[in-house]
Amino acid sequence: MANALVLAVLSGWVLHVTLDSGPSRSTVSVAEVAVDTPSPTASAAASPPPVLTKQQVLRSGRQQFGVSYAEAPFDKAGFAGIARNAGARPTMVEYFVKWTEQFRPVAAEACYQKGALPVVAWEPWAGDELGADQPKYALAKIAGGAHDGYVTRFATAVKNYRAPIVLRFAHEMNGAWYPWSEKNSGNKAGDYIRAWRHVHDVFRRVGATNVIWVWSPNVVNSLPDVPLEPFYPGDSYVDWVGVVGYYETGSERTFATLFGPTRTAVRAFSRKPVLILETAVESGARKAKDIADLFAGVAASPDVVGFTWFNYVRRADWRVDSDPSALDRFRASAQNDRFGFDVRKP
């Protein structure tokens, strides 16, 4: 499938967010959003759709567009608006799951019904309302098996779903804004790797081989004194490296300067493909130009499997259509045959 995939914004969103570092993923108030959300207690085992296997996804050779947006993945009207306005649909949908929540097959199914690969940002905390220090979820406790009951139930549900699930566990670990940072919750150096490997091993024991594991650091530009390798669990535990970086006013303004230092740092210890798992361009005079730069940088990088656009208003307006020229540039830039991933079987 060679038609381009383009991202547009949901109309009628009103978002208000409090931030500590970068565009936060939590504490969102949303107004006037049409949402078709199952009951929080719904756990019906949705039948896996006829889609590619994990290995077929990893070997596809095509790049992807993803989207993260309020009320994903159940907002049918919003996603339909994206596809209608853009003329095509994103191929990944990212949504966030705390460790107070179980894996819900209906959520994964909501992604696949849209023709999109589910990307689960799996966060070992009880939510940002409790702050960045949550000793209950200390990395040493995770590594030591204190949460094995929960992890085993989650892993078993993923295995039983059978279709591929992209799992982004404990993202941006090199920053200091989450409880799983080695600077918070009583964590110590080396705890992150031990926790990652332990969780991965639980999935392996239950036979959840349909997981695409994404290790997701923040770009190193704002964290020059924090090396990445001490957080890396090893190639046998990772499928993709999911980098987080934004085109912010007053900071790095090209693909090379924003993502280059991190890619160079990663290549010192791993050759795993890179997925730019969170990115967007702040509103301003340069937005259209920066969108073109992002697309060109991804298209020119064979080791980059795609990107996910973080389509919110959070501290700044990151929405792709915050002005008409930005949306026009997004549409024009997406006309590239490299972007043609389709998770569905032909």
Buried (B, 14 or more C-beta within 10 A) or exposed (E): EEEBBBBBBBEEBEBEBEEBBBBBBBBBEBEEBEEEBBEEEEBEEBEBBEBBBBEEBBEBEBBBBBBBBBBBBBBBBBBBBBBEBBEBBBBBBBBBBBBEBBBBBBBBBBBBBBBBBBBBBBBBBBBBEEEBBBEBBBBBBBBBEBBBEBBBEBBBBBBBBBBBBBBBBBBBBBBBBBBBBBBBBBBEEBBBBBBBBBBBEBBEEBEBBBBBBBBBBBBBBBBEEBBBEEBBBEEEBBBBBBBBBBBBBEBBBBBEEBBBBBBEBBEEEBEBBBBBBBBBBBBBEBBBBBBBBBBBBBBEBEEBBBBBBBBBBBBBBBBBBBBEBBBEBBBBBBEBEBBBBBBEEE
